[in-house]
Amino acid sequence: MRFRKNYEESILFYSTMNIRKILGAIFITISIILGGIFFNGISYPVGLDGYFKAAYYNQFGPLAICVELLFAGVYLYIKHRKTNFTLALFAFTTILDPVFSTMGLFTSQLPIYALVLFLCCALISLWLAFSNNFSLGRITFLGAFGSFLLGTAVELFFNYL
């Protein structure tokens, strides 16, 4: 009986570890693929004047979201203690993009396919960050509020400069 209980606990442990690593690998893959697409779409100005215009920095917004997803995926894969904060940061940044666009603050720089993919990842990230399914440490109110504020700052910086 004792062997069976230990066996069942080890199976449960390894299955949740595998799910965590699979989700982390999926997040990393999505961020690298979309990051490559967005990086190829960046146009660099010829003169020095172009580097001081808001239009130049607006095109880095989708790339910043990819970097946030990359860090969240890597942290999830290696089971870092700041995983829930980075998952919440990515999720809030991604969700605020269509919200601010709908409110009329700016037009979103994300293509529709990337927005849908990022929103799916953001919903999973929010669920993972606040449910603490992988025992990564509960996110505090201060951490959640800080990730919301930082996500808002990232969105406003790249889109409403």
C-alpha positions in Angstrom: 0.0 0.0 0.0 2.8 2.4 0.9 4.6 1.7 -2.4 1.4 2.4 -4.4 1.0 5.8 -2.6 4.6 6.8 -3.3 4.2 5.7 -6.9 1.1 7.7 -7.4 2.7 10.8 -5.8 5.7 10.5 -8.0 3.6 10.1 -11.1 1.6 13.2 -10.2 4.8 15.1 -9.5 6.4 14.2 -12.8 3.2 14.9 -14.8 2.9 18.4 -13.4 6.6 19.0 -14.0 6.2 17.9 -17.6 3.2 20.1 -18.1 5.1 23.1 -16.6 8.1 22.4 -18.9 5.8 21.9 -22.0 4.0 25.1 -21.3 7.3 26.9 -20.8 8.7 25.5 -24.1 5.5 26.5 -25.9 5.8 30.0 -24.6 9.5 30.2 -25.6 8.7 28.9 -29.1 5.9 31.3 -29.7 8.0 34.2 -28.5 10.9 33.3 -30.7 8.8 32.8 -33.8 6.8 36.0 -33.4 9.9 37.9 -32.2 11.6 36.9 -35.5 8.6 38.1 -37.5 8.5 41.4 -35.6 12.2 41.9 -35.8 12.2 41.5 -39.5 9.4 44.1 -39.8 11.5 46.9 -38.1 12.5 49.6 -40.5 15.5 51.7 -39.5 15.7 55.3 -40.5 18.4 56.7 -42.8 19.2 59.9 -41.0 19.6 60.7 -37.3 16.3 62.6 -37.2 14.3 59.3 -37.6 15.7 57.9 -34.4 14.1 60.7 -32.4 10.5 60.2 -33.6 7.8 58.2 -31.9 7.0 56.2 -35.0 10.4 54.6 -34.8 9.9 53.4 -31.2 6.3 52.3 -31.8 7.5 49.4 -33.9 9.3 47.9 -30.9 6.1 47.4 -28.9 5.3 43.9 -30.3 8.9 42.9 -29.8 8.8 43.9 -26.2 5.8 41.7 -25.6 7.7 38.8 -27.2 10.6 39.4 -24.8 8.2 39.4 -21.9 6.8 36.1 -23.1 10.3 34.7 -23.6 11.3 35.5 -20.0 8.0 34.1 -18.7 8.5 30.9 -20.6 12.1 30.5 -19.5 11.2 31.2 -15.9 8.4 28.7 -16.1 10.6 26.1 -17.7 13.4 26.4 -15.0 10.9 27.0 -12.1 12.3 30.4 -11.1 10.9 32.1 -8.0 9.8 35.1 -10.0 7.8 33.1 -12.5 4.3 34.3 -11.4 5.4 38.0 -11.5 6.7 37.6 -15.1 3.6 35.7 -16.2 1.4 38.4 -14.7 3.5 41.1 -16.3 3.2 39.5 -19.8 -0.5 38.9 -19.3 -1.3 42.5 -18.2 0.8 44.0 -21.0 -0.9 41.8 -23.6 -4.4 42.4 -22.3 -3.9 46.2 -22.0 -2.9 46.5 -25.7 -6.4 45.8 -27.1 -8.1 47.6 -24.2 -6.2 50.8 -24.8 -6.7 50.4 -28.5 -10.5 50.1 -28.0 -10.5 53.1 -25.7 -8.9 55.1 -28.5 -5.6 55.9 -26.8 -3.6 54.5 -29.7 -3.9 52.0 -32.5 -2.4 48.6 -31.7 0.8 47.7 -33.6 0.0 43.9 -33.2 -1.4 42.0 -36.2 -4.6 40.2 -35.5 -3.0 36.7 -35.6 -0.4 37.8 -33.0 -3.0 39.5 -30.9 -5.2 36.3 -30.7 -2.1 34.1 -30.0 -0.8 36.5 -27.3 -4.3 36.8 -25.7 -4.5 33.0 -25.5 -1.1 32.9 -23.9 -2.1 35.8 -21.6 -5.2 34.0 -20.3 -3.1 30.9 -19.5 -0.5 33.1 -17.9 -3.0 34.8 -15.7 -4.5 31.5 -14.6 -1.0 30.1 -13.8 0.1 33.2 -12.0 -2.8 33.5 -9.7 -3.7 29.8 -9.2 -0.1 28.8 -8.3 -0.7 25.3 -9.8 3.0 24.5 -10.1 3.9 25.6 -6.5 6.1 28.5 -7.6 5.1 30.7 -4.8 1.9 32.7 -4.5 2.0 36.2 -6.1 1.3 38.9 -3.6 -1.0 41.8 -4.0 2.0 44.1 -4.3 3.5 41.9 -7.0 0.3 41.7 -8.9 -0.2 45.5 -8.7 3.4 46.1 -9.6 3.1 43.8 -12.7 -0.1 45.7 -13.7 1.6 49.1 -13.3 4.7 47.9 -15.2 2.6 46.4 -18.0 0.7 49.6 -18.3 4.0 51.6 -18.5 5.3 49.3 -21.2 2.2 49.6 -23.2 2.0 53.4 -22.9 5.7 53.8 -23.6 5.8 51.9 -26.9 2.4 53.2 -28.1 1.7 56.6 -26.6 5.2 58.1 -26.5 
